[in-house]
């Protein structure tokens, strides 16, 4: 442990990010860069076969171009430059999920969208982007997210900003489609129409996959609809959303079934210069439409709080539960993850550079193995 921290401190040199505006033939272009360097440590658990982990990771490193053609038309191109981005699929094996990881070479396009403000109080977004669904669906900027990992509620496994051993396969990430956001700075309603997560359940093998979880194009003949209501006033943030998707997997072979996926999400929080609190709950329901098939459900929630005794220092904590496939405590066992994250964040250069030291205590339901994790993050972002 000491070796990891000392080396990480020695290597943690901040190449300050560059923010520049370039005048072009039509409008202006803004450059945004973020670099995350993560050192992680998990102690060996010989009794349960857990090997020691000492790892340095370049993670969540993005480069973004944002442009304005006029006050009515803007655009964004954002790419992830972390090579070897893991893509995880899961096979249901009795009462457990067996993960299979493949690696997608970087860079990977995250966002490619056009925003149109042709109607008063309305922004229409077209392209590929994060839907307006959960406050945890955002780029990983420490001053906004506050923790090294996103909540398990949206992480979908060890992908962009996610933890290392979660198994949430029913949460959307970057989607391709169209979204209308109507309202003002206090109240808004968002309506979206996307390709969708496109869940697939192979009736022969029991494998669950989500080829559309972060999609560029369609793999079936169905779409997903999103309805969201949001409130922001005097530091209070709150919202509720509904995701409804019918997946008719016409292009999948091997005995797959059509499915319907619904996601209900609600959150409430308060932001202040000196502290913040945020709580969120999501319920994901996957309904195989074949005869005799059981519904698959997930219930996920977290409570997070942070306080800044001085401007540059933040003490943060989060407790989260991912009740992966056991909402009703049915015949699935040992599938609940409960994580407690505690840590310190130290911000430099008006929060455009930061150091975070955090410890994650992981409870794996009835399983006794220990994968508690230390994380030391260096980040520059502007």
Steps between C-alpha positions, in 0.01 A plus 500: 500500500770748602691428181197577284433830672861617494546417133165658410593817686834513322345443159205736558619795296225727382522589135253786531212468256461741216178684426498700182248669280571515131313726265401314184324588180166446673486555874754390760651171622584413862754231591443301820742241640491272806769257619453246783790305647387234751708288735301218660584240762308190617662284768543126451235277656667158506209329674262582214736497201514878446835611359666827594439784253743788445410689188562833329223597258458783252122523521219727382735707284287704262555762233203712399426757231193716552383759251239770456389592151247749638276545802271239343744228389783337697684168484731269698755229415647317801731196487640266764874451453550219750616201296356160576157611618338186650162383373332251734224246431352259755376140494247391763645183656259369760483774762810691388608714207817400318663804334680489167720798418617607156703813434402770255802691369515875559432769417125452524241760405284589800291793377419630153196725517337812362287727722227706336328787681248596234200517736485715816590308821576186297826322418486215248805272509573253220787251472678294765508627860403422861120507548356745755414223746719478811728761665766228505494483117772753419867528416724396788617835638593466868359838604159386368502125575703534828606133503755301299228271362150578383220348712436135414149607402629619161847349465400185309821319594864610465437732208534878483529623859370175650621271775680174447256228608149630452244322286231751412406423143173692469616862526539708181818686416566706184201472268431594138173679435313826552397684816293814564557693823223750569502749786718751680776494763249403771269238345541293186353198325710276274358266236740258330489237224811279483631177349487355850699252706368219277515225765530143380423187702612181332248233601746220419800618704345749744743768388392860552661760277434867428658582162334843501611614845735750333396496135570670170231322299202268531522120538126430506180658371399672824556827683510624859298792632603730787285740703671714765386783728769701677508778760786733600433783745695667782753215515237225491513250216236233440370292216321188386522309174348202319679292233289262292649270237373206298781288357394282205830329437450407135872488425595275793531125449517219755149503643475855631173640629340840455516715813357814653722715720369771732715717727356727768740753653459773763750724677515793740792703629632833620811688384676768702846654480594321824317167468281280283262208548347276234280190507380298202290187444455298180293194428576304182252240373577261214194306387564205263190482284526126444263262675601395851806722520570682826547874529851618584514798733762728650461744785783749547545804726760720663536786747798734465620800700802728503617793708774757436650634827725719285464599135758257360416194715198272484409204722267267310307181581255281311302190592350307209317173446464315170239226545588360163246232416323463834246777545243259648752272675401212278716204396819699430754511783824680580441767237482821706788747503516756782791746479604771742736764359681750722770740391671835473510721190752783471441752221753725330472775237131578565408129496659444157757271662443262790638220715261245652579230757205268555429163663219269390361237738324233294237264640421217258179375663561153644842463340799541731781600263665838561557742212503825697680759290726802546499752217725799438386721212680789331281701263524806282188630333394818328 
